[in-house]
Amino acid sequence: MKIVKKLVFIIGIGVLIHFSLLFSGNIHLYNTLENTVFKGRLGPSIDEYGIFSNRKVIQGKHEDWLVSNSINSDEISDESASEFVDLGTVAYLVIHNDSIVKEQYWDGYSENSQSNSFSMAKSILNIAIGSLIRDGKITSIDDPVSLYLPEFDVSKFPELSIRHLLQMSSGINFDENYINPFAYPAKANYGDDLVKLTYSYSITEQPGKQFKYRSGNSQLLSFIIAKASGMETSEYVTEKIWKRIGAKNEALWSLDKPGGKEKGFCCFNSNARDFARIGKLFLQQGVWNNDTIVDAKFVAESITPAPIMDVNDKPCARYGLHWWLHQYEGYEVFYARGILGQYIAVIPALDLTVVRLGHKRIKPKGVEAPPDFNLYLKEAISMINKR
């Protein structure tokens, strides 16, 4: 009898917890725990696209990369090689003067392996916005958000614009916490209704004033891309970007549910060689083989520091329009980045593109770039300086 009572009590507690999560809008917690803590992690995996529904981003006519006659003649330095391994690097690609000079994979990954871009996807959204402007489907990044998403409440700050979303200066109270399972990133990644979730937040600060990195801003951009194009975000990226930049493999963009919305803030799954094309496109001022995908003016503005204040109340120097900015050894760098050390980095002065994919990064301090980012730049520059 005592065992039965205990069992009933446990079941009762379980039912109570379930309905508490259900009615509080936190049912995503099951999926979150199943795919993080119960798998020995505190966050997502680069391979977890397999647990989600995905929409294909179809490739067009493949255009292979040129390969240097001396590819891989330079090894990663012994000191750096151990750090590459300790940080779980799975791909490292260096392209100089349009030719692959270094390509290395670990842990069974290859040039065709798919893995999650995480927030590098945000820079792909930037390109889609630029393409929509070129197509005339968006007039300007100064268009108000309400023009495309009238359902999102902008009553307190109707001036909220696409520019503010791209700058990460929207003033919307998205909570960007990667450990808290009740914050926006976990709910967005493991939940099943991105529209309801994203629209539940509100503008609480004046837009266009201060940089605050928030994934919800990117999700709103993805909704705008779909609304302005009349297509799903993946479909627009397929037709206007992926098919036109010579990608070898189809990519997968994870969805919130079958037939649902793309997780625009993350979760574009591809490989190092095809990710590098995103960097090359902007290195070439938005042009691919005489085909202008985004205008040079848009590219230039995207990789120019946004005229807003950073979180330290100093002018923001590290972010443009959904592209990160950096200086290394006197060189200007623009780059896309993901939370586990995914990078597409471009140094225009050197005609250099570097892609690194992996399982870990070193957490950035303050407004600085992640410390491991400099490691990948250092090795790439060292290699090309030896040639």
C-alpha positions in Angstrom: 0.0 0.0 0.0 2.8 2.4 0.8 4.4 1.7 -2.6 1.1 2.4 -4.3 0.8 5.7 -2.4 4.3 6.7 -3.3 3.7 5.8 -7.0 0.5 7.9 -7.0 2.3 10.8 -5.4 5.1 10.7 -8.0 2.6 10.4 -10.8 0.7 13.3 -9.3 3.8 15.5 -9.1 4.7 14.6 -12.7 1.2 15.5 -13.9 1.4 18.8 -12.0 4.8 19.6 -13.5 3.6 18.8 -17.0 0.5 21.0 -16.8 2.6 23.8 -15.2 5.0 23.7 -18.1 2.1 23.5 -20.6 0.2 26.4 -19.2 3.3 28.6 -18.7 4.4 28.1 -22.3 7.5 26.1 -21.3 6.7 22.7 -22.8 9.9 23.1 -24.8 11.8 22.2 -21.6 11.3 18.4 -22.3 13.0 18.8 -25.7 15.7 21.0 -24.3 16.6 18.6 -21.5 16.4 15.5 -23.7 18.9 17.0 -26.2 21.3 18.8 -23.8 21.5 17.7 -20.2 20.4 14.1 -20.8 23.1 13.9 -23.5 25.8 15.3 -21.2 25.8 18.8 -22.6 24.6 22.2 -21.4 23.9 23.4 -24.9 23.2 22.3 -28.5 25.3 20.1 -30.7 26.7 20.9 -34.2 24.9 17.8 -35.5 21.5 18.1 -33.9 19.8 19.1 -37.2 18.9 15.4 -37.3 16.4 15.8 -34.5 14.5 18.6 -36.2 12.5 19.0 -39.3 14.5 20.8 -42.0 13.8 22.6 -45.2 16.3 22.1 -48.0 18.4 24.9 -49.5 19.0 23.6 -53.0 22.3 24.0 -54.8 22.5 25.0 -58.5 25.4 24.4 -60.9 28.4 23.6 -58.9 31.5 25.7 -59.3 34.5 24.1 -57.7 37.1 26.0 -55.8 40.5 26.4 -57.3 43.1 24.5 -55.4 46.7 25.7 -54.8 49.4 23.5 -56.3 51.0 23.5 -52.9 47.8 22.8 -50.9 48.6 21.7 -47.3 52.3 22.2 -47.7 52.2 24.2 -44.5 51.2 22.5 -41.3 49.4 24.1 -38.4 52.1 25.0 -35.8 52.6 22.4 -33.0 51.4 24.9 -30.4 48.3 25.8 -32.2 47.5 22.2 -33.3 46.9 21.1 -29.7 44.5 24.0 -29.2 42.7 23.1 -32.4 42.1 19.6 -31.1 41.3 20.8 -27.5 38.6 23.1 -28.9 37.1 20.2 -30.9 37.8 21.6 -34.4 36.2 19.6 -37.2 37.1 21.7 -40.2 39.7 24.4 -41.0 39.8 25.9 -44.5 42.1 28.7 -45.7 41.5 30.3 -49.1 44.0 32.8 -50.5 43.7 34.6 -53.8 40.7 32.5 -54.6 42.5 29.1 -54.1 42.4 26.7 -51.3 45.8 26.6 -49.6 44.9 24.7 -46.4 42.1 22.2 -45.8 42.0 19.9 -42.8 39.2 17.8 -41.1 39.0 16.0 -37.8 36.7 13.4 -36.2 35.4 11.9 -39.5 34.2 15.2 -40.9 34.9 16.0 -44.6 34.4 18.6 -47.2 30.8 17.3 -47.7 29.8 17.0 -44.0 26.9 19.1 -42.8 27.1 20.8 -39.4 25.3 23.7 -37.7 26.3 27.3 -38.5 24.5 28.5 -35.4 24.6 32.3 -35.5 26.6 32.4 -38.8 23.1 32.1 -40.2 22.5 35.7 -39.2 24.9 36.9 -41.8 23.0 34.8 -44.4 19.9 36.7 -43.4 21.8 39.9 -44.1 22.5 38.8 -47.6 18.9 37.9 -48.2 17.8 41.4 -47.0 20.3 43.0 -49.4 19.0 40.8 -52.2 15.4 41.8 -51.5 16.4 45.5 -51.6 18.1 44.9 -55.0 14.9 43.0 -56.1 12.8 46.0 -55.1 10.8 44.0 -52.7 12.2 46.0 -49.7 12.6 49.7 -50.3 15.3 50.3 -47.8 16.7 49.0 -44.5 15.0 52.0 -43.0 11.6 50.6 -43.8 9.6 50.2 -40.6 9.1 46.7 -39.3 5.4 47.3 -39.1 5.2 47.5 -42.9 6.0 43.8 -43.2 5.0 42.5 -39.8 1.9 44.4 -38.7 1.1 41.7 -36.1 4.2 42.6 -34.1 3.4 45.3 -31.5 5.4 48.5 -32.2 2.9 50.9 -30.7 5.4 52.3 -28.2 8.1 52.7 -30.8 6.7 52.7 -34.3 10.0 53.8 -35.7 11.5 50.3 -35.2 13.1 49.5 -38.6 14.9 46.8 -40.4 18.1 48.7 -39.8 17.6 48.4 -36.0 17.2 44.7 -36.3 20.3 44.3 -38.4 22.3 46.5 -36.0 21.1 44.6 -32.9 19.8 47.9 -31.6 16.0 47.1 -31.6 15.4 47.7 -27.9 13.2 44.6 -27.8 13.5 42.7 -24.5 14.7 39.4 -25.9 16.6 37.6 -23.2 19.9 36.2 -24.7 21.0 33.7 -22.2 22.5 30.4 -23.4 22.4 28.5 -20.1 18.9 29.5 -18.9 16.5 26.9 -20.4 13.7 29.5 -20.1 15.4 32.2 -22.1 14.7 33.0 -25.7 17.5 30.9 -27.3 16.4 27.6 -25.7 12.7 28.3 -26.3 13.4 29.2 -29.9 15.7 26.3 -30.6 13.7 23.6 -28.9 10.2 25.0 -29.0 7.7 24.6 -31.8 6.1 28.0 -32.4 8.6 30.7 -33.4 6.0 33.2 -34.4 4.1 33.0 -31.1 7.3 33.1 -29.1 8.9 36.0 -30.9 5.8 38.1 -30.9 5.5 37.7 -27.2 8.4 40.1 -26.6 8.1 43.9 -26.7 10.1 47.0 -27.4 11.2 48.4 -24.0 14.0 50.7 -25.1 14.5 53.4 -27.8 15.6 51.6 -31.0 18.8 52.6 -32.7 20.7 53.6 -29.6 22.6 50.7 -28.1 24.0 47.4 -29.3 22.4 44.5 -27.5 23.0 41.1 -29.3 19.6 39.4 -29.4 18.7 36.3 -31.6 15.1 37.4 -31.6 16.1 40.4 -33.9 17.3 37.9 -36.5 14.2 35.8 -36.2 12.1 38.9 -37.0 14.3 39.5 -40.0 13.6 35.9 -41.2 9.9 36.6 -40.9 10.4 39.8 -42.9 12.3 38.0 -45.6 9.4 35.5 -46.0 6.8 38.2 -46.0 8.6 40.5 -48.5 9.5 37.7 -50.9 6.3 35.7 -50.7 8.5 32.6 -50.2 9.8 30.6 -47.2 13.2 32.0 -46.1 14.9 28.8 -47.3 13.3 29.0 -50.7 14.4 32.6 -51.1 17.9 31.9 -50.1 17.9 28.9 -52.5 16.9 30.9 -55.5 18.7 34.2 -54.8 21.8 33.1 -53.1 22.7 29.4 -52.8 22.1 28.5 -56.5 24.0 31.5 -57.6 27.2 31.1 -55.7 28.2 27.7 -57.0 27.5 25.7 -53.8 28.3 22.0 -54.1 25.9 20.6 -51.6 22.3 21.3 -50.5 22.1 22.8 -47.1 19.4 22.2 -44.5 17.7 24.9 -42.5 16.1 23.6 -39.3 12.5 24.4 -38.6 10.4 24.9 -35.5 8.1 22.1 -36.6 7.2 20.1 -39.7 6.3 22.6 -42.4 7.0 25.5 -40.0 9.3 28.4 -39.9 13.1 28.5 -40.3 15.1 29.1 -37.2 16.6 32.2 -38.9 18.7 33.1 -35.9 20.7 29.9 -36.3 20.6 26.4 -37.7 21.7 26.7 -41.3 23.6 23.4 -41.8 26.3 23.2 -44.4 30.0 22.5 -44.9 33.3 24.5 -44.8 33.7 24.9 -48.5 30.2 26.1 -49.1 30.2 28.4 -46.0 33.4 30.0 -47.5 31.3 31.1 -50.5 29.4 33.4 -48.2 32.6 35.2 -47.3 33.8 35.3 -50.9 30.6 36.9 -52.0 31.2 39.9 -49.7 34.9 39.9 -50.4 33.8 40.4 -54.0 31.4 43.3 -53.1 28.3 41.2 -53.6 29.2 40.0 -57.1 29.6 36.4 -58.2 30.9 35.8 -61.7 29.5 39.1 -62.9 26.2 38.3 -61.2 25.3 41.0 -58.7 23.5 39.4 -55.8 23.7 42.3 -53.4 24.8 45.9 -54.2 28.3 47.0 -53.3 26.9 49.9 -51.2 24.9 47.4 -49.1 28.0 45.3 -48.6 30.1 48.3 -47.5 27.4 49.4 -45.0 27.1 45.9 -43.7 30.8 45.7 -42.7 31.1 49.3 -41.4 30.6 49.8 -37.6 27.0 50.7 -36.8 26.7 54.3 -35.5 25.3 53.2 -32.1 26.7 52.8 -28.6 28.1 49.5 -27.4 27.2 47.9 -24.0 30.2 49.7 -22.5 28.7 53.1 -23.6 31.5 53.6 -26.1 30.9 53.8 -29.9 30.3 50.3 -31.3 33.2 49.1 -33.3 32.6 45.4 -33.4 29.4 45.1 -35.4 27.9 46.3 -38.6 24.7 44.9 -40.1 24.6 41.3 -38.9 28.3 41.0 -39.5 31.0 41.1 -36.8 34.0 43.3 -37.2 37.5 42.9 -35.8 41.1 44.1 -36.1 44.0 41.7 -36.1 47.6 42.7 -36.5 46.6 45.9 -38.3 44.2 44.2 -40.7 40.5 44.9 -40.9 38.5 41.7 -40.6 34.8 41.1 -41.1 33.3 37.8 -40.0 30.2 35.6 -39.3 30.3 33.6 -36.1 28.5 30.9 -34.2 28.3 30.0 -30.6 30.6 26.9 -30.7 33.4 28.6 -32.7 31.9 28.6 -36.1 33.6 31.3 -38.2 33.7 32.7 -41.7 36.4 35.3 -41.6 37.5 37.6 -44.4 40.6 39.9 -44.5 40.1 41.9 -47.7 43.6 43.4 -47.7 45.1 39.9 -47.9 42.4 38.4 -50.2 42.0 35.8 -47.4 39.0 33.8 -46.3 39.2 31.4 -43.3 36.5 29.0 -42.2 36.6 27.1 -38.9 34.0 24.7 -37.6 34.0 22.8 -34.4 32.5 21.9 -31.0 33.9 24.6 -28.7 35.1 28.1 -28.5 36.7 30.3 -25.7 34.0 32.5 -24.3 34.6 36.2 -25.3 35.3 38.8 -22.6 33.4 42.1 -22.8 33.2 43.4 -26.3 36.3 41.5 -27.6 36.2 38.8 -30.2 36.4 35.2 -28.8 40.1 34.6 -28.1 40.2 31.4 -30.2 39.2 33.5 -33.3 42.7 35.1 -33.3 44.2 31.6 -33.3 42.7 30.7 -36.6 43.6 34.0 -38.2 47.2 33.7 -36.9 47.7 30.3 -38.5 46.2 31.4 -41.8 48.3 34.5 -42.1 51.4 32.6 -41.1 50.7 30.1 -43.9 50.3 32.6 -46.7 53.2 34.7 -45.5 55.5 31.7 -46.1 54.4 31.5 -49.8 
